[in-house]
Amino acid sequence: SAGRRDAGDGLVTFWRQVYEVARKDLLVESRTAEVALMTAPFGAAALILIPLAIGTDAPLLSQLGPGLYWIVVLLFGMLVILRKSAVDGQAQRDLVRLLGIEPAAAFAGATAATSALVLFFEVALGPILIALYNPELRGWPWLFVILPLVAIGMGLLGTIASGVTTSIGTRTSLTPLLIVPLSLPLLMGATQALEGLRLGRGIVPWLILLFAVDLALAVSGVLAARPLEEAVT
């Protein structure tokens, strides 16, 4: 009975740490508002300018819109991830260690905060996509699954890449070189899922791909959290 209580208390403590780390990161964002005031407007501008470059052919824009949307999410989503890398300096990392926060909890909390910001960015671009590209999405309720899966995947990628670049002492400018190749399965799964919705086809295989990528990244990140922290120290 005592062992079960200790395990239960440890689990509660772990999730409490996850909550506090995520809360810290979101509070920083609420004060700077970089995603809301800088990243989201630039992403919206990119979606607005693309039709000027390829013309105003409505059927073509409707067909290309979902793919262009995910490319903008990927490229400008990296700015959200890089913001997190720049904010977490050595002093912040030392404070986290002094507070006794588990590396896995710190990883999960940072991922949760970054994923929430990426999801906000995705939702903010949605009205621009609908207004300018008029995509044909028959099964639009599936977006409530697709958008979070992509946001979580990007949050996981960003947190892992940030930890790797920090542990080897490189600049955060190398983070995109790690994120872009690994994000290709997310880009393919999300694009094909929206294409399937447009054509009225099944999208379950693409959802499974997105979930599998998220699961693999989550397991890898949790297992690598402590070695990466020790490498920094």
Secondary structure as UniProt FT lines:
FT   HELIX           2..32
FT   HELIX           35..39
FT   HELIX           40..54
FT   HELIX           58..87
FT   HELIX           90..98
FT   TURN            99..100
FT   HELIX           103..133
FT   TURN            138..139
FT   HELIX           140..142
FT   HELIX           143..167
FT   TURN            168..169
FT   HELIX           172..174
FT   HELIX           175..199
FT   HELIX           204..232
//
